[in-house]
Amino acid sequence: MLEPADPRAPTLRYGEPPVAHREKTQVEECGEWLVEVLGEAGEPVKPKGIVKMAEEVGFSRSAVYRARKELEGRVVDTGNGFAPDNRWALASGG
């Protein structure tokens, strides 16, 4: 017959398994930066201006455009994507 457990003995409890740590890619970091910049701007911003600001903080033009593509639906064009008056903005609720 089994003896009752000693109430003073430590109890082993299992939690959620650990999640493997993965470093963010430069495009993911750039995407976070892009959302932050557009949110702080409070108005649509020309892509050329975004690229210039991005380069000042160490993101390349290609990283900006790849991040923009990954954020499709969250970051939107205010006009035709190729028009000179096009701007990027956060989608409503963005």
HULIN-V714741 format. One record per residue. N is the residue number from 0. PSI is psi as a letter, one per 20 degrees, with the letter a starting at -180 (* if undefined). NEAR is the number of other ideal C-beta (glycine too) atoms within 10 Angstrom. Layout:
n	psi	near
N	PSI	NEAR
N	PSI	NEAR
//
This chain:
n	psi	near
0	q	2
1	q	4
2	q	5
3	q	5
4	q	8
5	o	7
6	i	6
7	i	5
8	q	7
9	q	6
10	p	6
11	p	5
12	p	5
13	p	5
14	a	5
15	q	5
16	q	6
17	q	6
18	p	6
19	p	5
20	p	5
21	p	7
22	q	7
23	q	10
24	r	13
25	h	15
26	h	19
27	g	15
28	g	16
29	h	25
30	g	23
31	g	13
32	g	19
33	g	25
34	g	16
35	g	10
36	g	17
37	h	23
38	g	11
39	h	8
40	h	16
41	i	9
42	r	8
43	q	16
44	q	18
45	p	14
46	h	16
47	h	11
48	h	13
49	g	24
50	g	17
51	g	12
52	h	16
53	g	20
54	h	13
55	h	8
56	j	10
57	j	11
58	p	22
59	r	14
60	g	14
61	h	12
62	h	22
63	g	23
64	h	16
65	g	18
66	g	24
67	g	20
68	g	11
69	h	16
70	j	20
71	p	10
72	h	8
73	h	15
74	p	20
75	q	18
76	q	16
77	i	15
78	b	11
79	p	9
80	h	10
81	i	7
82	q	10
83	h	8
84	j	9
85	q	15
86	q	18
87	q	22
88	r	17
89	q	18
90	q	12
91	p	6
92	i	5
93	*	13
//
